């Protein structure tokens, strides 16, 4: 009751700037990851390459061992990929705990247009996770993760498509399971924040408009494929689109109305 | 005339899967980076940390040396940050060429809802750049980059805010300049692509709806700040919102109509 699980603060995930915006709570961090259509996954390709690599991947938080776990409890990150990709080969060949990776998700909720370029900002939600990635080898867990990830694209899509995958499809798909070591999130909401030297100066405030432009992702009218025989768009798709469009817009507009913390109110 | 500049193919930026979707041309890669409100920047924090780090940052491609350079010509990547951040300290202390980093941007343009979970996909544009990051020390170049980045948030915003930044503002802002070594992009557009075993099976096609849901970013009505004296939203903001909303939607809907390459047409 009332307990909040948080990730340990290590040097790699501790915020140095805008600390009041940082969160280490599992709930909001997992939610940001799950709400992201694309995750950026970083790994080191090997000693011959000085640059870290980043791959765009689809993924979701979940617990195969404890399927009833809620979003604010310990979860693994499942990432979808292909056998031929470099990260899959590295994870397959990695020894010990697995391949050390970083997973990132960011979403802009609004443009903060203030008096000075320096006080310009975004309303946003971002999260990172650090963990060790290994290939899922258990067929049942793999199938479970494939369903989890497919349903994150459109709710209930799995049961409304041709399943189960056949043997060739199972072979060509690789699922990475990331055991999370730490994570952190950053959330900025509220309105414009300027300094007294500017908002106290009428010459400036009479000349420069300040405010917030909410930003959200819109899902449009579904466009039927040429081959399909089904004309009408099924309910699992129309209700997903309606729900998402309403939620996304409400979230971006509600973020503007949040009161800024004391230290940011001018 | 007609020349197309491309990034060299190195092991770190060469696509192994869906090669026909990959591009090494400077133009589309730079465009994807510039269209992204948030870039994910990956770097290695140091030998004591096994995990690469990812930071969300704002940035733009540009050339200070050749300001007239167009989007498909060699450009640097300028990233905005704060003196106190870890990446800035690492870049400041890095020897030789600078801090090796990877910059990534991804944008989903549509959900590809096909017959099987395996053939589900996104229409998307993604790009990565590898390069060496150094702090911009020249004050004039720094100011130029700050203007470039501010105007990427809202066109012409710089001249419609209180400028120039004062000395404290210049000191607290750090701009990283990334000399690009290589880059690559991936663009997926078109409609649904399934395999004959499924689209040739009436039991399946009679049951499962296939098509594309376009996805785009919407900018909402500007919400005026409580302190502002200017009531009417200025033209540089209203026209930016109108243009972006029209462009974003048109791009997502146009992507659906692109004909798939031979190898993906069933």
Interface residues (C-beta under 8 A of the other chain):
Chain A: X11 X12 X16 X17 X37 X38 X40 X42 X43 X44 X45 X48 X49 X50 X51 X52 X53 X54 X56 X82 X84 X85 X86 X100 X101 X102 X103 X104 X106 X108 X111 X113 X114 X115 X116 X117 X118 X120 X122 X124 X126 X128 X130 X146 X147 X150 X153 X154 X157 X158 X160 X161 X162 X163 X165 X169 X172 X173 X181 X186 X191 X192 X194 X198 X199 X202 X204 X205 X206 X207 X208 X209 X210 X211 X212 X213 X214 X215 X216 X217 X218 X219 X220 X221 X222 X223 X224 X225 X226 X227 X228 X229 X230 X232 X233 X234 X237 X241 X249 X252 X253 X256 X266
Chain B: X11 X12 X16 X17 X37 X38 X40 X42 X43 X44 X45 X48 X49 X50 X51 X52 X53 X54 X56 X82 X84 X85 X86 X100 X101 X102 X103 X104 X106 X108 X111 X113 X114 X115 X116 X117 X118 X120 X122 X124 X126 X128 X130 X146 X147 X150 X153 X154 X157 X158 X160 X161 X162 X163 X165 X169 X172 X173 X181 X186 X191 X192 X194 X198 X199 X202 X204 X205 X206 X207 X208 X209 X210 X211 X212 X213 X214 X215 X216 X217 X218 X219 X220 X221 X222 X223 X224 X225 X226 X227 X228 X229 X230 X232 X233 X234 X237 X241 X249 X252 X253 X256 X266
